[in-house]
């Protein structure tokens, strides 16, 4: 009886701790989703070039 109460109390402690982790997971999830969406759509035409030096004549 005491062991089961201890397990439930410990689980409750962890669940309360996870409430602090929820905002972090939401932000990380939003960043991952946005990155995935940007990669899927590709780079827009008005965006900067990856190397930033495309207007120089090659030698």
LINNOR-V767860 format. One record per residue. N is the residue number from 0. RES is the residue in one letter. PHI is phi as a letter, one per 20 degrees, with the letter a starting at -180 (none if undefined). OMEGA is omega in degrees with one decimal (999 if undefined). Layout:
<<N;RES;PHI;OMEGA> <N;RES;PHI;OMEGA>>
//
This chain:
<<0;X;none;-179.0> <1;X;f;-179.8> <2;X;f;179.5> <3;X;f;176.8> <4;X;f;178.4> <5;X;f;179.1> <6;X;f;179.2> <7;X;f;179.0> <8;X;f;179.4> <9;X;f;178.2> <10;X;f;177.3> <11;X;f;177.6> <12;X;f;178.8> <13;X;f;178.3> <14;X;f;176.9> <15;X;f;177.7> <16;X;f;179.5> <17;X;f;176.8> <18;X;f;176.7> <19;X;f;-179.3> <20;X;e;-175.8> <21;X;g;179.5> <22;X;f;178.4> <23;X;f;179.1> <24;X;f;178.3> <25;X;f;-179.7> <26;X;f;179.2> <27;X;f;177.7> <28;X;f;178.2> <29;X;f;178.7> <30;X;f;178.1> <31;X;f;179.2> <32;X;f;-179.5> <33;X;f;178.0> <34;X;f;178.2> <35;X;f;-179.3> <36;X;f;178.8> <37;X;f;178.4> <38;X;f;-178.1> <39;X;f;-179.3> <40;X;e;-177.5> <41;X;n;-179.0> <42;X;f;178.9> <43;X;f;-176.0> <44;X;f;-177.0> <45;X;e;-177.1> <46;X;f;179.6> <47;X;f;177.0> <48;X;f;-176.5> <49;X;f;-179.2> <50;X;e;174.3> <51;X;m;-174.5> <52;X;c;-174.2> <53;X;e;-175.2> <54;X;e;180.0> <55;X;e;178.7> <56;X;f;178.8> <57;X;f;-176.6> <58;X;d;999>>
//
